[in-house]
Amino acid sequence: MTTKGLYHLRERLKEVIEGQAAVHRCKAYVHFKEEDFTPYPFVVNDNDLHLHVKRVGQHILDSDNGHEYLH
């Protein structure tokens, strides 16, 4: 996601949260603490790179010694 896309997502989240609060006659305040936490784009996993690293690890460790982490 680009910086522009990240900015749009933050603005849309703020609109939705504040809008839902208004529906219930409440007020919401959204603060992303950008001065404390630098906004970074989301991570995009690369399946080809994952398979390459997996193969290299299996080659180095021998396939019997390597264990795949499943989340």
N, C-alpha and C positions, 0 to 999 in steps of 0.2 A: 504494500500500500504506500502510495506517495505521501509526501508531507501535506499536499493539498487534500488528499483523501482523508488523512488523519484529522486534519482541521475540520473538514466537513462532518466526519463521524462525531467528533467532540461537540460540535454545534448542534447536531441532530439529537444526540443524547441529552443535552441540556434542554432542548425544546420539549422532548418527550417527558422528561422528569418534571419540569416546571409545569407543563400542560396537565399531566396527571394530578399533580398537587392541586392545581386550580380547579379541576373537576370536583374535588372533594372540599373546596373552599379553604384550601391551605396554601401555604407558600413554601417553595423549595428553593434552596440555594445550592448551586453546583459550583464547586471549585476544584480544578484539576491539579493544583499545586505545581504549576509548570516552573515556577522559580526554584522549587526544591527538587523536582524530578524532571529531567529532560525527556520530552516525548520522543519515543523511537517508533518507527514503523513496525508492524507486526512481522514476525519471523515466518518465512515461507520455506517449508521443508522441500528439499530436492531429493526425490526418490533415487535418481541415478547416483548421486553422490553418496547417499546412504548405503546403497548396494555396494559401491566401490569400497567404502570404509569397512563394511562388514566382511567383504572378501579378503581385504588386506589383513584385517584382524584375525580371521580364521586361518589365513596362511601363516601369520606370525605365531599365533598361539596354538595352532593345530586345532582342527574343528572340534575335537573331543574336549579341549580345554576352554573353549569360548562359550559363553552363555549369552543368549539374547535377552535383553531387558524388555519385558512387555509391560506397558503402562495401562 
